[in-house]
Amino acid sequence: MKKAPVYLWAAILSSISLISSQASFAQCENPFGLSEMITNGSFETSDISDWFNFEGSASVSAPVVAGAQDGSYAAVLAPELPGAGAASLLQNILACPGDEFYVSGYVLTEIPLVDSPARRIIKLSFFDIGFNPDFFIIELTPESISKGVGGESPFPGIEGLPLLDSSSGINTWQLTQSQGVAPVGTKFAAVTLLNINQTGSAAPIWFDNIVGVRLEPDMDSDGIANDIDTDPLTATVDFSDGSTTGMINTPRGAEVTVEDSPFGPPDDGVLITFAGGALSSVTGCGGLENVSSIVFAEVTMTCSSATVEVVSGGPVDFTFLADDGTITMTTLVVGDSVEFDPDGSATVEVLSGGPVEFSVDGTQFTLMPGASVMLVTVVIKPGASADACINPDSKGRTSVAILGSATLDVSDLTNLALDDGNVLPARVHSNKNVNGDGFVNFPRFIAWMML
């Protein structure tokens, strides 16, 4: 843990009423009478009331070209010296260990920016404070970060993303967000608007519509937990943990909820819970077109290949859509887990449970754990005319080509099983391209078998 920088100490000391005695600070007490959320974040009071301006110039008006992001006013920060120094506005809010906070706001520059050690950010920080024996303030490392990026030592707070930098457009309001959990020892949080070290330019930076709130597990009651909700303050249907994405098709939070999966590492899957009583569905990534259930069920899902498992309840219906439009459907019960790869015509594999029945474009399959199925294209009499036919009464050989692809190397085929139970050896010839698809970077293979 690092001590807060001197300018931040001064800002904090000036913006809260300290208790003169060496009081002990119990968790979740509020000795300073701090607000539970940012106030005057839109600056529509036409001033910086409720904010503390420690360094640099801070005033309220509106950008000439873009105007305020909303309403009539915005705050503008400029360093005191051209190309150096810092300007800041700070507001403290009540925070306790384990609290999750969401901070967002809009930033704007009126001139092109130069990348340097400059920071034009909205930052969320957590602090411990006490007497040991002297008065001290320590900026703490967040317990976790779900939006934004951790600052570098000795400033380990959460910087909102995206940053305002040389790639940012001018006269364009840019939304920046941070979100994280207060660590053990937290006594309060601070939201700071910063414009630091404008190397080569004293560019003023505008800030507007600053939001800072302590979150409930699902702040907007849309069924999506805050840490994977793409917009935790507005009821929406989209979720993302950074790698697994999707949407609730029918946003009824009481009937289907989505949260970060507790069964694996962070950013590695979500847990979908169907409350039952009404048909609810979710669309996921990795070719997962639909997950639906009318009864209670819990389902885990990861991407890029869609891996799903029914961890309790069920049954649950699944529909997978491959890149080429092939549709695979199945119904899973508790303990069943399958993986679906959408490349090409798709491959589906049973990881656990089973037997599992699948319908692949209307063709039925039953698979045991470890088994997989892939639809492939088969050409009878490759190279023959379209009206060529097979005489079932004649004896002899008929060529059959299984077309290879980027996802199917038919040189790996050994035996071919027919529906009547017969198993035939496959004779494989390489570098054949019977359908002329021009797949130049991958060898084409044709499997010929006796009929």
C-alpha positions as CSV (number, residue, x, y, z in Angstrom):
1,M,0.0,0.0,0.0
2,K,1.2,3.5,-0.9
3,K,0.6,6.7,0.8
4,A,-1.4,9.2,-1.1
5,P,0.5,12.0,-2.9
6,V,0.8,15.3,-1.0
7,Y,-1.7,17.2,-3.2
8,L,-4.3,14.5,-2.6
9,W,-3.7,14.6,1.1
10,A,-4.4,18.3,1.1
11,A,-7.5,17.9,-1.1
12,I,-8.9,15.3,1.2
13,L,-8.1,17.2,4.4
14,S,-9.7,20.3,3.0
15,S,-12.9,18.6,1.7
16,I,-13.9,16.6,4.8
17,S,-14.4,17.6,8.4
18,L,-11.9,15.6,10.4
19,I,-12.6,14.4,13.9
20,S,-10.0,16.0,16.2
21,S,-9.7,13.1,18.5
22,Q,-7.9,9.9,17.7
23,A,-11.1,8.1,17.0
24,S,-11.3,4.5,15.8
25,F,-13.1,4.0,12.4
26,A,-15.3,0.9,12.4
27,Q,-16.3,-0.6,9.0
28,C,-19.3,1.1,7.4
29,E,-19.4,4.0,9.8
30,N,-19.6,7.5,8.3
31,P,-17.7,9.8,10.6
32,F,-17.3,12.5,8.0
33,G,-21.0,12.6,6.9
34,L,-20.0,11.8,3.3
35,S,-22.6,11.4,0.6
36,E,-23.2,8.0,-0.9
37,M,-23.0,9.3,-4.4
38,I,-21.5,12.1,-6.5
39,T,-23.5,15.4,-6.3
40,N,-23.4,18.2,-8.8
41,G,-21.9,15.9,-11.3
42,S,-23.6,17.8,-14.2
43,F,-22.5,21.2,-12.9
44,E,-25.9,22.6,-13.6
45,T,-25.5,24.7,-10.5
46,S,-23.3,26.8,-12.8
47,D,-20.4,26.4,-10.3
48,I,-18.1,23.7,-8.8
49,S,-20.0,23.4,-5.5
50,D,-19.6,20.0,-3.8
51,W,-16.2,19.7,-5.5
52,F,-12.8,20.6,-4.2
53,N,-10.4,22.4,-6.6
54,F,-7.0,21.8,-5.2
55,E,-4.7,22.6,-8.0
56,G,-4.9,24.5,-11.3
57,S,-7.8,26.4,-12.7
58,A,-11.4,25.0,-12.5
59,S,-14.4,26.9,-13.8
60,V,-17.9,26.1,-15.2
61,S,-19.2,27.2,-18.6
62,A,-19.5,25.2,-21.9
63,P,-17.3,24.3,-24.9
64,V,-17.9,26.8,-27.7
65,V,-18.3,24.3,-30.5
66,A,-19.8,21.1,-28.8
67,G,-21.6,22.8,-25.9
68,A,-22.3,20.9,-22.7
69,Q,-22.7,17.2,-22.9
70,D,-26.2,17.6,-21.4
71,G,-27.8,20.7,-20.1
72,S,-26.1,24.1,-20.1
73,Y,-22.9,23.7,-18.1
74,A,-19.7,21.7,-17.9
75,A,-16.5,22.0,-15.9
76,V,-13.2,22.9,-17.5
77,L,-9.7,22.2,-15.9
78,A,-6.5,23.8,-17.0
79,P,-3.0,23.6,-15.5
80,E,-1.7,26.9,-14.1
81,L,1.5,26.7,-16.2
82,P,1.6,26.0,-19.9
83,G,2.8,22.5,-20.6
84,A,3.2,21.7,-16.9
85,G,1.5,21.3,-13.6
86,A,-2.0,19.8,-12.9
87,A,-5.6,20.8,-12.5
88,S,-8.0,18.7,-10.5
89,L,-11.5,18.5,-9.0
90,L,-12.2,16.0,-6.2
91,Q,-15.2,14.7,-4.4
92,N,-15.2,12.1,-1.6
93,I,-18.0,9.6,-1.1
94,L,-18.8,7.0,1.6
95,A,-17.2,3.6,1.0
96,C,-16.8,0.5,3.0
97,P,-14.8,-2.7,2.3
98,G,-16.5,-4.9,-0.2
99,D,-18.6,-2.1,-1.7
100,E,-18.7,-2.0,-5.5
101,F,-18.6,1.4,-7.1
102,Y,-19.3,2.6,-10.7
103,V,-18.0,5.9,-12.0
104,S,-18.6,7.4,-15.4
105,G,-18.4,10.7,-17.0
106,Y,-17.7,12.6,-20.3
107,V,-14.5,14.3,-21.3
108,L,-13.6,16.6,-24.2
109,T,-10.7,18.4,-25.7
110,E,-11.0,21.4,-28.1
111,I,-7.5,21.0,-29.5
112,P,-5.4,17.9,-30.6
113,L,-3.6,16.3,-27.7
114,V,0.0,15.3,-27.5
115,D,0.8,11.9,-25.9
116,S,3.2,12.2,-23.0
117,P,3.1,11.5,-19.3
118,A,-0.1,13.6,-19.4
119,R,-3.2,12.1,-17.8
120,R,-6.7,13.4,-18.6
121,I,-8.8,11.1,-16.6
122,I,-11.7,10.4,-14.3
123,K,-10.3,8.3,-11.4
124,L,-11.9,6.2,-8.7
125,S,-9.7,5.7,-5.6
126,F,-10.1,4.0,-2.2
127,F,-8.5,5.3,1.0
128,D,-7.7,4.2,4.5
129,I,-7.3,6.8,7.2
130,G,-6.3,6.8,10.8
131,F,-3.8,7.6,13.5
132,N,-0.8,5.4,14.0
133,P,0.2,7.4,16.0
134,D,0.2,10.3,13.6
135,F,-2.6,11.1,11.2
136,F,-2.2,9.2,7.9
137,I,-4.0,8.6,4.6
138,I,-3.2,5.6,2.4
139,E,-4.5,5.0,-1.2
140,L,-5.4,1.3,-1.4
141,T,-5.2,-1.1,-4.3
142,P,-8.8,-2.0,-5.4
143,E,-9.9,-5.5,-4.5
144,S,-11.0,-6.0,-8.1
145,I,-11.5,-4.0,-11.3
146,S,-14.3,-4.7,-13.8
147,K,-14.1,-1.5,-15.8
148,G,-11.1,0.8,-16.3
149,V,-7.5,0.1,-15.6
150,G,-5.4,0.1,-12.4
151,G,-3.2,3.1,-12.0
152,E,0.6,2.7,-11.6
153,S,2.2,2.9,-8.2
154,P,2.0,5.0,-6.1
155,F,-1.5,5.8,-7.4
156,P,-3.2,2.4,-7.6
157,G,-6.8,3.7,-8.1
158,I,-8.9,2.9,-11.2
159,E,-8.5,5.1,-14.2
160,G,-11.6,5.3,-16.4
161,L,-11.4,4.0,-20.0
162,P,-11.0,5.0,-22.7
163,L,-8.4,7.6,-21.9
164,L,-8.5,11.0,-23.6
165,D,-5.3,11.0,-25.7
166,S,-3.9,11.9,-29.1
167,S,-6.3,9.5,-30.8
168,S,-9.4,11.3,-29.4
169,G,-11.4,13.5,-31.7
170,I,-11.6,17.2,-30.9
171,N,-14.9,18.8,-29.9
172,T,-16.4,15.4,-29.2
173,W,-17.6,14.2,-25.9
174,Q,-16.1,10.8,-25.0
175,L,-17.6,8.5,-22.3
176,T,-15.2,7.0,-19.8
177,Q,-16.0,4.4,-17.2
178,S,-14.4,2.8,-14.2
179,Q,-15.8,0.2,-11.8
180,G,-14.3,-1.8,-8.9
181,V,-14.6,-3.1,-5.4
182,A,-13.3,-1.4,-2.3
183,P,-10.6,-3.4,-0.5
184,V,-10.2,-4.3,3.2
185,G,-9.4,-1.2,5.1
186,T,-11.4,1.2,3.0
187,K,-12.8,4.2,4.9
188,F,-13.9,6.3,2.0
189,A,-13.6,6.7,-1.8
190,A,-12.7,9.6,-4.0
191,V,-13.7,10.6,-7.5
192,T,-11.1,12.8,-9.1
193,L,-11.1,14.7,-12.4
194,L,-7.6,15.2,-13.5
195,N,-5.7,17.2,-16.2
196,I,-2.0,16.6,-15.5
197,N,1.2,17.4,-17.4
198,Q,0.0,18.7,-20.7
199,T,3.4,18.5,-22.2
200,G,3.8,21.0,-25.0
201,S,0.3,22.4,-24.5
202,A,-1.8,24.0,-21.8
203,A,-4.9,22.4,-23.3
204,P,-7.9,22.7,-21.1
205,I,-10.0,19.6,-20.6
206,W,-13.8,19.6,-20.2
207,F,-15.7,17.3,-17.9
208,D,-19.5,16.7,-17.6
209,N,-22.2,14.4,-16.3
210,I,-20.0,12.7,-13.7
211,V,-21.7,9.8,-12.0
212,G,-20.3,8.0,-9.0
213,V,-22.5,5.5,-7.1
214,R,-22.3,2.5,-4.8
215,L,-23.8,-0.4,-6.6
216,E,-26.3,-3.1,-5.6
217,P,-25.6,-6.5,-7.1
218,D,-27.9,-5.6,-10.0
219,M,-28.2,-1.8,-9.9
220,D,-30.6,-1.4,-12.8
221,S,-32.7,-4.6,-12.1
222,D,-32.2,-5.9,-15.6
223,G,-31.2,-9.4,-14.6
224,I,-27.5,-8.8,-15.4
225,A,-24.9,-8.5,-12.6
226,N,-23.1,-5.2,-12.5
227,D,-19.7,-6.6,-13.1
228,I,-20.7,-8.0,-16.5
229,D,-23.4,-5.5,-17.4
230,T,-22.4,-3.4,-20.3
231,D,-24.4,-0.5,-18.8
232,P,-24.9,-1.2,-15.0
233,L,-27.1,1.9,-14.5
234,T,-29.5,1.5,-17.4
235,A,-31.7,-1.6,-18.0
236,T,-30.3,-3.2,-21.1
237,V,-30.1,-6.8,-22.5
238,D,-26.3,-7.1,-23.2
239,F,-23.7,-8.7,-21.0
240,S,-19.9,-9.3,-21.3
241,D,-17.2,-10.6,-18.9
242,G,-14.5,-9.6,-21.4
243,S,-14.5,-12.8,-23.3
244,T,-18.0,-14.3,-23.1
245,T,-20.8,-12.1,-24.5
246,G,-24.5,-12.4,-25.1
247,M,-27.9,-10.9,-24.5
248,I,-31.1,-11.7,-22.7
249,N,-33.7,-12.1,-25.4
250,T,-36.6,-11.4,-23.1
251,P,-35.3,-8.9,-20.5
252,R,-37.3,-10.1,-17.5
253,G,-34.9,-10.0,-14.6
254,A,-37.1,-12.1,-12.3
255,E,-37.1,-15.0,-14.8
256,V,-33.5,-15.1,-16.1
257,T,-30.4,-13.7,-14.6
258,V,-26.8,-13.7,-15.8
259,E,-23.7,-13.3,-13.6
260,D,-20.0,-14.0,-13.7
261,S,-19.5,-17.8,-13.4
262,P,-18.3,-18.9,-9.9
263,F,-17.0,-22.1,-11.3
264,G,-13.9,-20.8,-13.1
265,P,-11.4,-18.0,-13.2
266,P,-12.6,-14.4,-13.7
267,D,-13.4,-13.4,-17.3
268,D,-14.0,-17.1,-18.2
269,G,-17.7,-17.6,-18.6
270,V,-21.0,-16.7,-17.2
271,L,-23.7,-18.4,-15.1
272,I,-27.3,-18.2,-16.5
273,T,-30.1,-18.9,-14.1
274,F,-33.6,-19.6,-15.3
275,A,-36.1,-19.0,-12.5
276,G,-38.8,-21.2,-14.2
277,G,-42.5,-20.6,-14.6
278,A,-42.2,-18.7,-17.9
279,L,-40.2,-19.4,-21.0
280,S,-37.0,-17.3,-21.0
281,S,-34.1,-17.4,-23.4
282,V,-30.5,-16.0,-23.9
283,T,-28.4,-15.7,-27.0
284,G,-24.6,-16.2,-26.5
285,C,-21.4,-16.1,-28.5
286,G,-19.5,-18.8,-30.2
287,G,-22.5,-19.9,-32.3
288,L,-24.9,-20.2,-29.3
289,E,-28.0,-19.0,-31.0
290,N,-30.5,-19.7,-28.2
291,V,-30.6,-21.1,-24.6
292,S,-34.1,-21.4,-23.2
293,S,-35.9,-23.1,-20.4
294,I,-39.4,-23.0,-18.8
295,V,-38.2,-24.7,-15.6
296,F,-35.6,-23.8,-13.1
297,A,-32.1,-24.4,-14.4
298,E,-28.5,-23.1,-14.1
299,V,-26.3,-23.1,-17.1
300,T,-22.6,-22.1,-17.5
301,M,-21.4,-20.7,-20.9
302,T,-18.0,-19.8,-22.2
303,C,-16.7,-18.7,-25.7
304,S,-15.2,-18.6,-28.4
305,S,-16.3,-22.2,-28.9
306,A,-19.6,-22.3,-26.9
307,T,-19.1,-24.6,-24.0
308,V,-22.3,-25.1,-22.0
309,E,-23.2,-27.2,-18.9
310,V,-26.4,-27.6,-17.0
311,V,-25.2,-27.4,-13.4
312,S,-28.6,-27.8,-11.7
313,G,-32.3,-28.1,-12.7
314,G,-33.3,-28.4,-16.3
315,P,-34.0,-29.7,-18.9
316,V,-32.6,-26.8,-21.0
317,D,-33.0,-26.4,-24.8
318,F,-30.0,-25.2,-26.9
319,T,-29.8,-24.0,-30.5
320,F,-26.4,-23.6,-32.1
321,L,-25.8,-21.8,-35.4
322,A,-22.7,-22.6,-37.4
323,D,-20.9,-20.2,-39.7
324,D,-22.4,-21.9,-42.8
325,G,-25.9,-21.8,-41.4
326,T,-26.0,-25.3,-40.1
327,I,-28.4,-25.6,-37.1
328,T,-27.7,-27.9,-34.3
329,M,-30.3,-28.5,-31.6
330,T,-30.2,-30.4,-28.3
331,T,-31.8,-30.7,-24.9
332,L,-29.5,-31.1,-21.9
333,V,-30.2,-32.2,-18.3
334,V,-28.2,-31.7,-15.2
335,G,-24.6,-33.0,-15.6
336,D,-24.6,-32.7,-19.4
337,S,-21.9,-30.6,-20.9
338,V,-21.2,-30.0,-24.6
339,E,-18.8,-27.9,-26.7
340,F,-19.9,-26.4,-30.0
341,D,-17.3,-25.0,-32.5
342,P,-19.1,-22.8,-35.1
343,D,-16.3,-22.9,-37.7
344,G,-17.5,-24.3,-41.1
345,S,-20.4,-26.7,-40.7
346,A,-19.6,-26.9,-36.9
347,T,-18.5,-29.7,-34.6
348,V,-20.3,-30.6,-31.4
349,E,-18.7,-32.8,-28.7
350,V,-20.1,-34.2,-25.5
351,L,-17.8,-33.4,-22.6
352,S,-19.7,-35.0,-19.8
353,G,-23.0,-36.6,-19.0
354,G,-24.9,-38.2,-21.8
355,P,-25.9,-39.9,-23.8
356,V,-27.0,-36.7,-25.6
357,E,-29.3,-36.5,-28.6
358,F,-28.6,-33.9,-31.3
359,S,-30.4,-32.8,-34.4
360,V,-28.0,-31.4,-37.0
361,D,-30.0,-29.9,-39.8
362,G,-32.7,-32.4,-39.1
363,T,-30.4,-35.5,-38.9
364,Q,-30.5,-37.2,-35.5
365,F,-27.4,-38.3,-33.6
366,T,-26.8,-39.7,-30.2
367,L,-23.4,-39.2,-28.7
368,M,-21.6,-40.4,-25.6
369,P,-19.0,-38.4,-23.6
370,G,-15.8,-37.9,-25.7
371,A,-17.7,-38.4,-29.0
372,S,-18.2,-35.6,-31.5
373,V,-20.1,-35.2,-34.8
374,M,-19.4,-32.9,-37.7
375,L,-21.5,-32.5,-40.9
376,V,-19.4,-32.9,-44.0
377,T,-20.2,-32.6,-47.7
378,V,-20.2,-35.9,-49.7
379,V,-20.1,-36.0,-53.5
380,I,-21.2,-39.2,-55.3
381,K,-19.3,-39.8,-58.5
382,P,-17.1,-36.7,-58.3
383,G,-16.6,-35.1,-61.7
384,A,-19.6,-36.9,-63.2
385,S,-22.4,-34.9,-64.9
386,A,-25.3,-33.7,-62.8
387,D,-27.7,-36.4,-64.2
388,A,-25.3,-39.3,-63.5
389,C,-26.9,-42.2,-61.6
390,I,-26.0,-45.4,-59.7
391,N,-27.3,-48.7,-60.8
392,P,-27.9,-50.6,-57.5
393,D,-28.1,-53.9,-59.4
394,S,-24.7,-53.7,-60.9
395,K,-21.5,-54.9,-59.2
396,G,-18.4,-52.8,-59.0
397,R,-17.1,-49.7,-57.4
398,T,-18.5,-46.2,-57.1
399,S,-16.3,-43.2,-56.1
400,V,-17.5,-41.1,-53.2
401,A,-15.7,-37.9,-52.3
402,I,-15.8,-36.4,-48.8
403,L,-14.7,-32.8,-49.3
404,G,-12.1,-31.4,-47.1
405,S,-12.1,-27.9,-45.7
406,A,-10.2,-25.6,-43.4
407,T,-11.8,-27.5,-40.5
408,L,-11.8,-31.0,-41.9
409,D,-8.5,-32.8,-43.0
410,V,-9.9,-36.0,-44.5
411,S,-6.4,-37.5,-44.5
412,D,-7.1,-38.2,-40.9
413,L,-10.0,-40.5,-41.8
414,T,-9.4,-44.2,-41.4
415,N,-12.6,-46.1,-41.3
416,L,-16.1,-45.0,-42.5
417,A,-19.1,-46.3,-40.7
418,L,-22.4,-46.8,-42.7
419,D,-25.9,-46.6,-41.3
420,D,-26.3,-50.4,-41.9
421,G,-23.4,-51.0,-39.4
422,N,-20.8,-51.9,-42.0
423,V,-17.3,-50.3,-41.6
424,L,-15.3,-49.7,-44.8
425,P,-11.7,-48.7,-45.1
426,A,-11.0,-45.4,-46.7
427,R,-8.5,-44.9,-49.4
428,V,-7.3,-41.3,-49.4
429,H,-5.8,-39.4,-52.3
430,S,-4.3,-36.0,-51.7
431,N,-4.3,-32.8,-53.7
432,K,-7.6,-33.4,-55.4
433,N,-10.1,-30.6,-55.8
434,V,-13.2,-32.0,-57.2
435,N,-15.5,-29.1,-56.6
436,G,-13.1,-26.4,-57.9
437,D,-13.6,-24.1,-54.9
438,G,-10.0,-22.7,-55.3
439,F,-8.9,-23.5,-51.7
440,V,-5.3,-22.8,-52.7
441,N,-3.7,-22.6,-49.2
442,F,-4.9,-25.9,-47.9
443,P,-4.4,-29.4,-49.5
444,R,-7.7,-30.9,-50.7
445,F,-8.3,-34.6,-49.9
446,I,-10.7,-37.1,-51.4
447,A,-11.7,-40.3,-49.6
448,W,-12.7,-43.1,-52.0
449,M,-14.7,-46.1,-50.7
450,M,-16.2,-49.3,-52.0
451,L,-20.0,-49.4,-52.2
